[in-house]
Amino acid sequence: MRALWILLGLMSMAVGTASAQDPVVVDSAHYSLVFENEQVRVLRIRYGPGEESVMHDHPAGVAVSLDDSHMQFTLPDGQVVESEFEAGSAIWAPAGPHVPKNLSDQASELILVEIKEQPQAVE
């Protein structure tokens, strides 16, 4: 769990260092749109054993792991962070770019609920 918090912190620091790349557009083999409205976008993410993505960006959101997984995240500055997730665990994922890779010999799947920025109410 400590590695996860380190990863999330590093991702949040790296937000400004890479141009935004929508994973559904740049990596449709691993990312699919499940639902979208004005408040959220829900993605289903699937990686086969050893599969890797490309650099992409997410807004802040909540990720729910559907199975046990062992992932590696490469950040824009070249830092590499490994994290393990338990099936059913939910985490807060701050906005940021990364390249994920499944280090497991099993498929990895999760649901990511991206939070869209809401306009401020005018009083």
VOGU-3710 file (C-alpha; in Angstrom, 3 decimals, decimal comma):
1> mralwillgl> 0,000/0,000/0,000  2,934/2,336/0,699  4,128/1,949/-2,889  0,670/2,966/-4,086  0,784/6,248/-2,135  4,271/6,932/-3,472  3,016/6,294/-7,003  0,057/8,596/-6,552  2,264/11,354/-5,186  4,705/11,041/-8,057
11> msmavgtasa> 1,877/11,081/-10,583  0,457/14,268/-9,117  3,882/15,966/-9,281  4,311/14,952/-12,916  1,015/16,357/-14,189  2,526/19,375/-15,915  5,421/17,551/-17,560  3,617/15,781/-20,390  0,940/16,695/-22,881  -2,445/15,161/-22,187
21> qdpvvvdsah> -3,149/11,964/-24,123  -6,589/10,361/-23,785  -6,038/6,615/-23,206  -9,260/5,692/-25,039  -7,853/7,429/-28,129  -4,173/6,445/-27,930  -4,654/2,898/-26,515  -8,094/1,530/-27,379  -6,713/-2,016/-27,081  -6,578/-1,589/-23,279
31> yslvfeneqv> -9,093/1,205/-22,530  -12,800/1,295/-23,321  -15,460/3,826/-22,448  -18,254/2,347/-20,317  -20,210/5,492/-19,385  -19,897/9,259/-19,630  -21,905/12,279/-18,552  -21,107/15,853/-17,473  -19,720/14,759/-14,074  -17,755/11,534/-14,735
41> rvlrirygpg> -16,250/9,252/-17,340  -16,028/5,527/-16,551  -13,339/3,400/-18,215  -12,792/-0,356/-18,230  -9,082/-1,104/-18,340  -7,768/-4,551/-19,335  -4,137/-5,659/-19,611  -3,040/-9,149/-20,543  0,023/-10,708/-18,907  3,082/-8,529/-19,546
51> eesvmhdhpa> 1,183/-5,999/-21,665  2,187/-2,336/-21,637  0,447/0,874/-22,690  1,758/4,154/-24,081  2,153/7,474/-22,261  -1,303/8,831/-21,498  -3,041/11,040/-18,970  -6,031/10,759/-16,643  -7,908/13,356/-14,623  -8,307/12,557/-10,926
61> gvavslddsh> -10,646/9,684/-10,110  -11,354/6,471/-8,266  -9,939/3,149/-9,483  -11,408/-0,213/-8,460  -9,285/-3,299/-9,096  -11,316/-6,293/-10,296  -8,528/-8,755/-9,566  -5,167/-9,021/-7,855  -2,523/-7,322/-9,959  1,106/-6,271/-9,997
71> mqftlpdgqv> 1,650/-3,154/-12,089  4,548/-0,920/-13,060  4,081/2,784/-13,826  6,686/4,781/-15,730  6,374/8,537/-15,229  7,340/11,241/-17,748  10,649/11,909/-15,967  11,626/8,225/-16,297  10,889/7,211/-12,695  9,479/3,691/-12,418
81> vesefeagsa> 7,123/2,706/-9,587  5,674/-0,743/-8,902  2,343/-1,270/-7,133  0,274/-4,267/-6,150  -3,514/-4,124/-5,966  -5,912/-6,555/-4,312  -9,157/-7,580/-5,994  -11,966/-5,300/-4,858  -9,679/-2,548/-3,571  -10,547/1,056/-4,376
91> iwapagphvp> -8,034/3,902/-4,461  -8,033/7,631/-5,139  -5,947/8,312/-8,246  -4,808/11,930/-8,688  -4,491/13,338/-12,187  -1,322/12,597/-14,081  0,477/10,980/-17,004  2,082/7,528/-16,919  2,861/4,357/-18,885  1,367/1,300/-17,144
101> knlsdqasel> 2,639/-2,254/-17,579  1,191/-5,465/-16,174  4,043/-7,304/-14,453  1,864/-10,316/-13,636  1,484/-13,553/-15,574  -2,291/-13,068/-15,176  -4,639/-10,586/-16,845  -5,376/-7,406/-14,908  -8,656/-5,511/-15,047  -10,011/-2,433/-13,312
111> ilveikeqpq> -12,688/0,227/-13,511  -11,617/3,872/-13,413  -14,144/6,604/-12,633  -12,596/9,860/-13,832  -13,979/12,999/-12,198  -14,647/15,894/-14,554  -14,002/19,432/-13,385  -17,243/21,085/-12,383  -17,939/24,741/-13,155  -18,041/26,930/-10,066
121> ave> -21,475/28,166/-9,065  -22,007/31,871/-9,621  -23,671/33,631/-6,710
//
